[in-house]
């Protein structure tokens, strides 16, 4: 039986509330980039989290995806386990699969409490890296018991992908790069989504979270506003806050790969999820990643005598698989087990 910790529970639940920066993307549709670029630069160098409104993603796309998340997690456990997550990071991760996890952003190991289901862009059966059996180049695996899920998922990937690519010119301007700089790195972008279910847990054990402190590996992440609170963000002074998130917004944060690519100019902000108290929480993070083989060398505008280059050039595939193998070693173990002798 798990022993709860009232002091820890009170500490994480009484975290102060604070509004995140709000970026209105309305001017983007009119081709007005400079003002947005300056705002984006300010956020990227500051808290590294923001909310975007007038983002252009249809409300029905998001609502439908939430409905299908409910449908998936309502399936019998055996149906979900049949899709247990594979080395390409497609499929289902059961509740408590990750029991204890180390973090660079928290002094002690944390206990995660969630279940999830991953899907993303499909790679064709005749893709050279699929034929070479290279990790991450996989295809989605769908449950028979949720027939509307694939359609909703493909629509979600398409609409969120449009938003991601629409922001690339703003990123180029924000980081003082030539117009069009980022587009070639995203012409075969590795977009993927994780549906996550956090069951309610009013009383927590010491260091128990819904999802422990971490920074995403990607370029950036989109997270539509959820009905149940849970997300907490590490402020620039190292303290945790509950972000105030407008109902029609999408939360955007920046990942470790962009932090490396920008030589530390863009902050990859640590964040965590605290389990809900009464009602289940569902979230739909969409991860914006460049082409898997894209090699991010230090951006030419992001190094100087005062900020010398800190990172070796590395493809997103190299960075992401290396990170996941360290933090979630079961991916590497399963991949090795599946390789022909």
C-alpha positions as CSV (number, residue, x, y, z in Angstrom):
1,X,0.0,0.0,0.0
2,X,1.3,3.4,-1.0
3,X,1.9,5.8,1.9
4,X,0.7,9.3,1.2
5,X,2.6,12.4,2.1
6,X,0.3,15.3,3.2
7,X,3.1,17.8,3.2
8,X,4.3,17.0,-0.3
9,X,0.7,16.9,-1.6
10,X,0.0,20.3,-0.1
11,X,3.3,21.8,-1.4
12,X,2.6,20.8,-5.0
13,X,-1.1,21.7,-5.0
14,X,-0.6,25.1,-3.4
15,X,1.9,26.3,-6.1
16,X,1.1,29.9,-7.1
17,X,-0.9,30.7,-10.3
18,X,0.5,33.0,-13.0
19,X,-0.6,34.0,-16.5
20,X,1.6,32.9,-19.4
21,X,2.6,35.3,-22.2
22,X,-0.2,35.4,-24.8
23,X,0.6,35.5,-28.5
24,X,-2.2,36.4,-30.8
25,X,-1.5,34.8,-34.2
26,X,-4.1,36.9,-36.1
27,X,-1.4,39.1,-37.7
28,X,0.3,36.0,-39.1
29,X,-2.6,35.4,-41.6
30,X,-2.0,38.9,-42.9
31,X,1.7,38.3,-43.3
32,X,2.7,40.6,-40.4
33,X,5.6,38.8,-38.9
34,X,8.0,41.3,-37.2
35,X,5.8,42.1,-34.2
36,X,5.2,38.4,-33.6
37,X,8.9,37.6,-34.0
38,X,9.9,40.1,-31.3
39,X,7.3,38.7,-28.9
40,X,8.4,35.1,-29.7
41,X,12.0,36.1,-29.0
42,X,11.1,37.6,-25.7
43,X,9.3,34.4,-24.6
44,X,12.0,32.1,-25.9
45,X,14.7,33.9,-23.9
46,X,12.4,34.1,-20.9
47,X,10.0,31.6,-19.4
48,X,9.9,29.5,-22.6
49,X,6.1,28.9,-22.4
50,X,3.3,30.8,-24.0
51,X,-0.3,30.5,-25.1
52,X,-1.4,31.2,-28.7
53,X,-4.8,32.3,-29.7
54,X,-6.3,32.8,-33.2
55,X,-4.1,29.9,-34.1
56,X,-6.3,28.6,-36.9
57,X,-6.7,25.0,-35.7
58,X,-10.4,24.2,-36.0
59,X,-12.2,23.7,-32.7
60,X,-13.8,20.6,-34.1
61,X,-10.4,19.0,-34.8
62,X,-9.4,19.4,-31.1
63,X,-12.8,18.4,-29.7
64,X,-12.9,15.3,-31.9
65,X,-9.4,14.3,-30.8
66,X,-10.4,14.7,-27.1
67,X,-13.5,12.5,-27.7
68,X,-11.3,9.8,-29.3
69,X,-8.8,10.0,-26.4
70,X,-11.7,9.2,-24.1
71,X,-12.8,6.3,-26.4
72,X,-9.3,4.8,-26.5
73,X,-8.7,4.9,-22.8
74,X,-12.2,3.4,-22.2
75,X,-11.2,0.3,-24.1
76,X,-10.7,-3.0,-22.2
77,X,-7.1,-3.2,-20.9
78,X,-6.4,-6.3,-23.0
79,X,-7.2,-4.4,-26.1
80,X,-4.8,-1.6,-25.2
81,X,-2.1,-4.0,-24.1
82,X,-2.3,-5.6,-27.5
83,X,-0.9,-2.3,-28.8
84,X,1.9,-2.0,-26.2
85,X,4.4,0.6,-27.3
86,X,7.0,-0.5,-29.7
87,X,10.6,0.7,-30.3
88,X,9.3,3.2,-32.9
89,X,7.4,4.8,-30.0
90,X,4.0,3.9,-31.5
91,X,1.3,2.4,-29.3
92,X,0.2,2.1,-25.7
93,X,2.1,2.7,-22.5
94,X,0.2,1.2,-19.5
95,X,-0.4,2.9,-16.3
96,X,2.7,2.7,-14.0
97,X,4.9,1.3,-16.8
98,X,7.4,4.0,-15.7
99,X,7.5,3.5,-11.9
100,X,10.6,5.6,-10.9
101,X,12.2,8.1,-13.2
102,X,15.3,10.3,-12.7
103,X,15.3,13.9,-13.9
104,X,17.8,16.6,-14.5
105,X,15.3,19.1,-13.1
106,X,14.4,17.5,-9.8
107,X,16.7,16.4,-7.0
108,X,15.1,13.0,-6.4
109,X,13.5,10.2,-8.5
110,X,9.9,10.8,-9.3
111,X,7.0,8.4,-9.6
112,X,4.9,8.9,-12.8
113,X,1.2,8.0,-12.9
114,X,-0.3,8.1,-16.3
115,X,-1.2,5.9,-19.3
116,X,-0.6,7.0,-22.9
117,X,-1.0,6.2,-26.6
118,X,1.3,7.4,-29.3
119,X,0.7,8.0,-33.0
120,X,2.5,10.1,-35.7
121,X,3.5,10.4,-39.3
122,X,3.5,7.0,-41.1
123,X,6.6,6.0,-43.1
124,X,5.9,4.0,-46.2
125,X,6.8,0.3,-46.3
126,X,9.3,1.0,-49.1
127,X,11.0,3.9,-47.3
128,X,14.8,3.2,-47.3
129,X,15.0,3.5,-43.5
130,X,12.0,1.2,-43.0
131,X,13.6,-1.4,-45.2
132,X,16.8,-0.9,-43.2
133,X,14.8,-1.5,-40.0
134,X,16.0,1.8,-38.5
135,X,14.4,2.8,-35.2
136,X,11.7,5.5,-35.2
137,X,10.8,4.9,-38.9
138,X,7.5,3.1,-38.1
139,X,3.8,3.0,-38.8
140,X,0.9,3.6,-36.5
141,X,-1.0,0.8,-34.9
142,X,-4.7,1.3,-34.4
143,X,-7.2,-0.4,-32.0
144,X,-10.2,-2.2,-33.6
145,X,-12.4,-1.0,-30.8
146,X,-12.1,2.7,-31.6
147,X,-12.9,2.9,-35.4
148,X,-13.1,6.7,-35.5
149,X,-9.7,7.2,-33.9
150,X,-7.5,7.0,-37.1
151,X,-9.6,9.6,-38.9
152,X,-9.5,12.0,-36.0
153,X,-5.8,11.4,-35.5
154,X,-4.9,12.1,-39.1
155,X,-6.9,15.3,-39.0
156,X,-5.2,16.4,-35.8
157,X,-1.7,15.7,-37.3
158,X,-2.6,17.6,-40.4
159,X,-4.0,20.7,-38.7
160,X,-1.4,20.9,-36.0
161,X,1.3,20.4,-38.7
162,X,-0.1,23.4,-40.6
163,X,0.2,25.5,-37.5
164,X,3.8,24.3,-36.9
165,X,4.9,25.1,-40.4
166,X,3.1,28.5,-40.4
167,X,5.3,29.5,-37.4
168,X,8.6,28.7,-39.1
169,X,8.9,32.1,-40.8
170,X,8.3,33.7,-37.4
171,X,11.1,31.6,-35.9
172,X,13.5,32.6,-38.7
173,X,12.8,36.3,-38.0
174,X,12.9,35.9,-34.2
175,X,16.4,34.2,-34.4
176,X,17.7,36.7,-37.0
177,X,18.0,34.1,-39.7
178,X,17.4,34.4,-43.4
179,X,13.7,34.1,-44.4
180,X,12.9,30.5,-45.2
181,X,15.8,29.1,-43.1
182,X,13.9,26.4,-41.3
183,X,11.6,25.1,-44.1
184,X,14.1,22.6,-45.6
185,X,14.5,21.0,-42.1
186,X,10.7,20.4,-41.9
187,X,9.8,19.2,-45.4
188,X,9.6,15.6,-44.0
189,X,8.9,16.6,-40.4
190,X,8.5,14.0,-37.8
191,X,5.2,15.1,-36.2
192,X,3.7,12.9,-33.5
193,X,1.1,13.0,-30.8
194,X,0.8,11.4,-27.4
195,X,-2.7,10.9,-25.9
196,X,-2.4,10.9,-22.2
197,X,-4.8,9.9,-19.4
198,X,-4.1,11.0,-15.8
199,X,-6.5,9.3,-13.4
200,X,-7.5,11.4,-10.3
201,X,-5.3,11.0,-7.3
202,X,-6.1,13.5,-4.5
203,X,-3.5,12.2,-2.1
204,X,0.1,11.8,-3.3
205,X,3.1,9.9,-2.1
206,X,6.4,11.6,-1.7
207,X,7.7,12.7,-5.1
208,X,4.6,11.3,-6.9
209,X,3.5,13.1,-10.1
210,X,1.3,12.6,-13.0
211,X,4.4,13.2,-15.2
212,X,7.6,14.2,-13.5
213,X,9.8,17.2,-14.2
214,X,11.2,17.1,-17.8
215,X,11.8,19.2,-20.9
216,X,10.6,17.8,-24.2
217,X,13.1,16.6,-26.8
218,X,11.6,18.3,-29.8
219,X,11.7,21.7,-31.6
220,X,8.5,22.7,-29.8
221,X,5.3,21.3,-28.4
222,X,1.6,22.3,-28.8
223,X,-0.9,21.4,-26.1
224,X,-4.6,22.4,-26.4
225,X,-6.1,23.7,-23.2
226,X,-7.5,20.9,-21.1
227,X,-10.6,20.8,-18.9
228,X,-8.7,19.6,-15.8
229,X,-5.7,21.5,-14.6
230,X,-2.4,19.6,-14.1
231,X,0.4,21.3,-16.0
232,X,3.0,23.1,-13.9
233,X,5.9,25.2,-15.3
234,X,9.2,26.0,-13.8
235,X,9.7,29.7,-13.8
236,X,13.0,31.4,-14.6
237,X,13.9,31.5,-10.9
238,X,13.5,27.8,-10.4
239,X,10.1,27.9,-8.7
240,X,7.0,26.1,-9.9
241,X,3.8,27.8,-11.1
242,X,0.3,26.8,-12.2
243,X,0.0,28.5,-15.6
244,X,-3.3,30.3,-16.3
245,X,-4.5,29.0,-19.7
246,X,-7.3,30.6,-21.7
247,X,-9.9,28.0,-22.8
248,X,-9.5,28.5,-26.5
249,X,-5.7,28.6,-26.6
250,X,-2.9,26.3,-27.4
251,X,0.0,26.1,-25.0
252,X,3.4,26.2,-26.7
253,X,6.7,25.3,-25.2
254,X,10.2,24.9,-26.7
255,X,12.2,21.6,-26.6
256,X,15.7,20.5,-26.0
257,X,16.6,20.2,-29.6
258,X,15.8,23.8,-30.3
259,X,17.7,24.7,-27.2
260,X,20.8,22.9,-28.6
261,X,20.2,24.3,-32.1
262,X,20.1,27.8,-30.8
263,X,23.1,27.4,-28.6
264,X,21.1,27.9,-25.4
265,X,19.4,31.1,-26.6
266,X,15.9,29.4,-26.6
267,X,15.0,28.0,-23.2
268,X,13.7,24.4,-23.0
269,X,11.6,24.9,-19.9
270,X,11.1,22.1,-17.4
271,X,7.5,21.3,-16.7
272,X,5.5,18.5,-14.9
273,X,2.0,17.3,-14.4
274,X,0.3,17.0,-11.1
275,X,-2.6,14.4,-11.0
276,X,-6.1,15.8,-10.9
277,X,-8.1,15.7,-7.6
278,X,-11.6,14.5,-8.7
279,X,-11.9,14.1,-12.5
280,X,-9.8,12.3,-15.1
281,X,-7.4,14.6,-17.1
282,X,-6.8,14.0,-20.8
283,X,-4.2,15.8,-22.8
284,X,-3.1,15.9,-26.5
285,X,0.5,17.1,-26.7
286,X,1.6,17.4,-30.4
287,X,5.4,17.3,-30.8
288,X,6.9,19.4,-33.6
289,X,10.2,17.7,-34.7
290,X,12.3,18.3,-37.8
291,X,13.1,15.6,-40.3
292,X,14.7,12.7,-38.4
293,X,17.9,13.0,-40.4
294,X,18.1,16.8,-40.1
295,X,21.4,17.8,-38.6
296,X,21.1,21.0,-36.5
297,X,24.4,22.8,-36.4
298,X,24.7,25.9,-34.2
299,X,22.5,28.6,-35.8
300,X,24.7,31.3,-37.2
301,X,23.0,34.1,-35.3
302,X,23.3,32.3,-31.9
303,X,27.1,32.2,-31.2
304,X,29.5,34.9,-30.3
305,X,32.5,35.6,-28.2
306,X,30.2,35.9,-25.2
307,X,28.2,32.8,-26.2
308,X,30.6,30.3,-27.8
309,X,29.3,27.1,-29.3
310,X,28.2,24.6,-26.6
311,X,27.0,21.6,-28.6
312,X,28.2,19.3,-31.3
313,X,26.1,19.1,-34.4
314,X,23.6,16.2,-34.1
315,X,20.6,15.0,-36.1
316,X,17.3,14.9,-34.4
317,X,17.3,11.1,-34.7
318,X,20.6,10.9,-32.8
319,X,19.5,13.3,-30.1
320,X,16.1,11.9,-29.5
321,X,16.9,8.2,-29.6
322,X,19.9,8.8,-27.3
323,X,17.7,10.6,-24.8
324,X,14.9,8.1,-24.8
325,X,17.4,5.2,-24.4
326,X,18.8,6.9,-21.3
327,X,15.4,7.9,-19.7
328,X,13.3,5.0,-21.0
329,X,15.7,2.1,-21.5
330,X,12.9,-0.3,-22.5
331,X,12.9,1.3,-26.0
332,X,16.5,0.3,-26.6
333,X,16.1,-3.1,-25.0
334,X,13.1,-4.0,-27.2
335,X,14.8,-2.6,-30.3
336,X,17.8,-4.8,-29.7
337,X,15.6,-7.8,-28.9
338,X,13.8,-7.5,-32.3
339,X,16.9,-7.3,-34.4
340,X,17.7,-10.4,-36.5
341,X,20.7,-12.4,-35.3
